[in-house]
Amino acid sequence: MERQQLIERELREIGRVSVVDLARRFDVTTETVRRDLDRLEQTGALRRVHGGAVGTDRASTTEVSLSERRLRQGDAKRAIGAAAARLLTPGFRGSIFIDAGTTPAAVAAELPLVLGDSSGEVEIVTHSLEAAHLLAGDDRVSLTVIGGKVRGVTAAAVGAHTVRSIGELRPDIAFVGTNGLSAGFGLSTPDPEEAAVKTAIIRAARRVVVVADTAKFGEELLVRFARLDEIDVLVTDGTPPEPLADALADADAEVRVA
């Protein structure tokens, strides 16, 4: 059926479809759309979720490689990185924690430019090999790298040692990435060890800035590592949909669109 083919094409392009949106688009009832989605799920073309469907590659434990993630939403991540770095006030002196992930790495790339000649009076701490690589050797900042078992898929140190080390810190601001951001589930990621590290970062930091592109909106991965009311600012590349926007407002989390 042509309608089902169009649904499959939309899934390939954006990764998620909504029953209500599809009913409006095709001018059919929601029951008709649900029957279409049921048939497509039976053929293995999609996976049903609450309110719609996602592609079969978007399970709660799915995690793509670092190299693949660098290619996704590249312009958006660079814009988010620049906007997030500008949250630092002129003449900032203090400590910054950089989480693992391609979007926090985009923040790391911008920090020396924003901080200017701080003469090493800014201490940056990270467990991310990618962020460390971007900042190593730049005399405008002082860099500390936290060790641990390195996960190849994220190039990040994880494990009990990493969590303990972060727990002994009190950074002024932390830039944290996420795989999923939803109104009902909060911030989530596929891997329990990554989640434990992110939780430790959020508990340690005086101010938490989450950096996430719009592809993360509505996603719910296996492990929640923070509620929405545990973050201070969300920097993203587009306005969150109404349910998420309302939940962020209720949580008193500021939203900045790059």
Beta strands, then each sheet from edge to edge (+ up, - down):
strand 1: 16-18
strand 2: 47-49
strand 3: 52-54
strand 4: 94-98
strand 5: 122-126
strand 6: 142-145
strand 7: 149-151
strand 8: 156-158
strand 9: 173-177
strand 10: 180-182
strand 11: 186-189
strand 12: 208-211
strand 13: 223-226
strand 14: 233-236
strand 15: 254-257
sheet 1: 1+ 3- 2+
sheet 2: 6+ 5+ 4+ 9+ 12+ 14+ 15+
sheet 3: 7+ 8-
sheet 4: 10+ 11- 13+
end
